[in-house]
């Protein structure tokens, strides 16, 4: 298709809502919270699809945004040849068996759980 990340599933900042889904980045969380409340009031349930298994850093040729620069070998599954395991089909796979990565993902979920209306939010 000649497009990069057209589906919006390559997160750069796990703690931030995608800014294109809001009128402004500063009000994204408030807008999203208000939308969820309005949908609930209308009898519509909301299911969040949160991407915590890969990042926008893609593969070895991808950009360096954060996790790769902080601790590449802890945050990602790395093959013996130094390349990334690509079990997600997105170029990399977060190493959710590493305590630091579990803490990172858990903190993201806690932030959303504290700031968004919810019916059920398992951790």
C-alpha positions as CSV (number, residue, x, y, z in Angstrom):
1,X,0.0,0.0,0.0
2,X,3.0,2.3,0.3
3,X,1.9,3.4,3.7
4,X,3.7,3.2,7.0
5,X,1.7,2.5,10.2
6,X,-1.7,3.1,8.5
7,X,-3.5,1.1,11.1
8,X,-2.2,3.2,14.1
9,X,-0.9,0.2,16.0
10,X,2.8,1.2,16.3
11,X,2.9,3.0,19.6
12,X,5.7,5.5,20.3
13,X,4.5,6.5,23.8
14,X,2.5,3.8,25.6
15,X,1.2,6.3,28.1
16,X,-0.3,8.7,25.6
17,X,-3.4,8.5,23.5
18,X,-2.9,8.8,19.8
19,X,-3.1,12.6,19.2
20,X,-4.7,12.3,15.8
21,X,-7.8,10.9,17.6
22,X,-8.4,14.2,19.5
23,X,-8.9,17.8,18.7
24,X,-5.6,18.6,20.5
25,X,-3.0,16.4,22.3
26,X,-3.5,18.4,25.5
27,X,-7.2,17.4,25.7
28,X,-7.0,13.9,24.3
29,X,-7.5,12.1,27.6
30,X,-10.5,14.4,28.6
31,X,-12.1,14.0,25.1
32,X,-11.6,10.2,25.3
33,X,-13.1,10.0,28.8
34,X,-16.1,12.1,27.8
35,X,-16.6,9.9,24.7
36,X,-16.6,6.8,26.8
37,X,-19.1,8.3,29.3
38,X,-21.4,9.4,26.5
39,X,-21.3,6.0,24.9
40,X,-22.0,4.3,28.2
41,X,-24.9,6.6,28.8
42,X,-26.3,5.6,25.4
43,X,-26.0,1.9,26.4
44,X,-22.9,1.2,24.3
45,X,-20.0,-0.7,25.9
46,X,-16.4,0.3,25.0
47,X,-13.7,-2.2,24.6
48,X,-10.1,-0.8,24.6
49,X,-7.6,-2.5,22.4
50,X,-4.3,-1.6,24.0
51,X,-1.1,-2.5,22.1
52,X,1.6,-3.6,24.6
53,X,3.3,-6.3,22.6
54,X,5.4,-4.2,20.2
55,X,6.5,-0.6,19.6
56,X,7.0,1.8,16.7
57,X,10.8,1.2,16.8
58,X,10.1,-1.6,14.3
59,X,13.1,-3.7,13.3
60,X,16.9,-3.0,13.2
61,X,16.4,-0.5,10.5
62,X,13.5,1.3,12.3
63,X,13.7,4.5,14.2
64,X,15.1,4.8,17.8
65,X,12.4,6.5,19.9
66,X,12.9,5.2,23.5
67,X,13.0,1.6,24.6
68,X,15.7,0.6,22.2
69,X,17.9,3.4,23.5
70,X,17.1,2.8,27.2
71,X,17.8,-1.0,27.3
72,X,17.4,-2.8,24.0
73,X,18.1,-6.3,25.3
74,X,15.7,-6.0,28.3
75,X,12.8,-4.4,26.5
76,X,12.8,-6.6,23.3
77,X,13.2,-10.2,22.4
78,X,16.5,-10.4,20.6
79,X,17.6,-13.3,18.4
80,X,21.2,-14.8,18.7
81,X,22.1,-13.0,15.4
82,X,21.2,-9.6,17.1
83,X,18.0,-9.1,15.1
84,X,14.6,-8.8,16.7
85,X,12.2,-11.7,17.1
86,X,9.2,-10.6,15.0
87,X,6.4,-12.7,16.6
88,X,4.0,-9.7,16.3
89,X,4.6,-9.1,12.6
90,X,5.5,-5.5,13.4
91,X,9.3,-5.8,13.5
92,X,9.8,-6.3,17.2
93,X,8.2,-8.0,20.2
94,X,8.4,-6.5,23.7
95,X,9.9,-8.9,26.3
96,X,7.0,-9.1,28.7
97,X,8.9,-11.8,30.7
98,X,11.4,-9.2,31.9
99,X,10.4,-7.5,35.2
100,X,11.2,-4.0,33.9
101,X,8.9,-4.5,30.9
102,X,6.1,-5.9,33.0
103,X,6.4,-2.9,35.3
104,X,6.3,-0.6,32.2
105,X,3.2,-2.3,30.8
106,X,1.5,-2.5,34.2
107,X,2.1,1.2,34.8
108,X,0.4,2.0,31.5
109,X,-2.6,-0.1,32.4
110,X,-2.8,1.5,35.9
111,X,-2.7,5.0,34.4
112,X,-5.6,4.1,32.0
113,X,-7.5,2.4,34.8
114,X,-7.3,5.4,37.1
115,X,-8.2,7.9,34.4
116,X,-10.9,6.3,32.3
117,X,-14.4,5.2,33.2
118,X,-14.6,1.4,33.1
119,X,-16.9,-1.4,33.8
120,X,-14.2,-4.1,34.0
121,X,-10.5,-3.6,33.7
122,X,-8.5,-6.7,34.6
123,X,-4.8,-6.4,35.4
